[in-house]
Amino acid sequence: MDNGNRQQSIAQLWNPDELVGGLEAVGALGQRLYSNADDTGSVAPSLDGKALKQRLHEAKRLLRNGRYEDAIALLGEGAVNLYHPGYMSQQLCAPAAASVVGDALASLLNQGHAVFSMSPTHSLVEDEVLAWAKQRLGLAEDFVGIPTGGGSLSNLSALLAARNFLSNWRGWRDGAWPKLTVFSTAFSHYSVARAAGMLGIGVENCLEIEGDRYGRMSVEGLAKSLTRLRDSEPAVVVLTLGNTATGAIDPIADAVAVARRIRPDVWIHVDAAHGGGLFHLSSLHETFAALKECDSVSWNPHKLFFSRFR
Ligand SMILES: *Cc1c(COP(=O)(O)O)cnc(C)c1O
């Protein structure tokens, strides 16, 4: 490529027509999805991987020719349709308009959230969102939060905080910490054990408390396990507010009360990735009220938040 050509193709990356054309095409697809015009189609694309790959190449060709609307419609057809009336909400929700626009705006402005000077207004937005989340979940005033790229990273962050706190920051400073036991159930999310592996807590130190057939933790089982723990042995209890497989909720309030009575020093983490969006249900008032007594909470608004009940 000669220099003139290269400069031209680089300038093309910031072509305003492409930006506006692309966004309009996304808007057109959104309009169709929001109005359920495709409710005769299937929820998941009926094509196999090979056919989808061919479509992908076709979409690329259309994009190169500036046919944004056709290309984006094609990509939309290859996606699981969260807006379809037959979609049973397998965890992920149909995003509201403000979320989609917010995503586009965040991409356009691309602020660096590491330091305030790189993202002045956006840092304040982040503060507001976290304050809002804290209030919705009913967390204690002194809770601080961080947005992460999903529930797995939230659980990793929570276990990291637990490890640092319980080892008096020795884990962080010296890379050494006392043996730490993580109690959860067979139904807790796999990211919990993975986080324990990544953090050097060790997957072998993740112990399962028995539960009922839906995966709800037995409070008696928890009491027994905590009683058996030596006094000096630090531990983390991971409770699940809505497990991934069945949606069942651990008896959070009872488990917290029992854990605090037997071992007030254990770190209690609530994985509310799946069920956190149900904070508005009066039947779960007691469950959410117990979050105040916990040390950390994960929440995935990209799941049950915005669930659409028809
Ligand atoms: C989905 C889920 C996670 C992981 O969330 P990602 O956003 O997929 O990383 C963690 N815990 C529970 C209970 C979940 O359902």
The ligand as a MOL file (V3000), in Angstrom:
LIG
                    3D

  0  0  0     0  0            999 V3000
M  V30 BEGIN CTAB
M  V30 COUNTS 15 15 0 0 0
M  V30 BEGIN ATOM
M  V30 1 C -23.7490 -16.0080 35.8680 0
M  V30 2 C -23.2750 -16.2040 37.2360 0
M  V30 3 C -21.9680 -15.8330 37.6170 0
M  V30 4 C -20.9340 -15.3770 36.6060 0
M  V30 5 O -21.2990 -14.2170 35.9510 0
M  V30 6 P -20.6350 -13.7990 34.5450 0
M  V30 7 O -21.1620 -12.4300 34.3210 0
M  V30 8 O -21.0810 -14.8150 33.5460 0
M  V30 9 O -19.1450 -13.8280 34.7360 0
M  V30 10 C -21.6170 -15.9540 38.9410 0
M  V30 11 N -22.5010 -16.4360 39.8500 0
M  V30 12 C -23.7510 -16.8280 39.5220 0
M  V30 13 C -24.6630 -17.3320 40.5860 0
M  V30 14 C -24.1840 -16.7230 38.2030 0
M  V30 15 O -25.4150 -17.1260 37.8680 0
M  V30 END ATOM
M  V30 BEGIN BOND
M  V30 1 1 1 2
M  V30 2 1 2 3
M  V30 3 2 2 14
M  V30 4 1 3 4
M  V30 5 2 3 10
M  V30 6 1 4 5
M  V30 7 1 5 6
M  V30 8 2 6 7
M  V30 9 1 6 8
M  V30 10 1 6 9
M  V30 11 1 10 11
M  V30 12 2 11 12
M  V30 13 1 12 13
M  V30 14 1 12 14
M  V30 15 1 14 15
M  V30 END BOND
M  V30 END CTAB
M  END
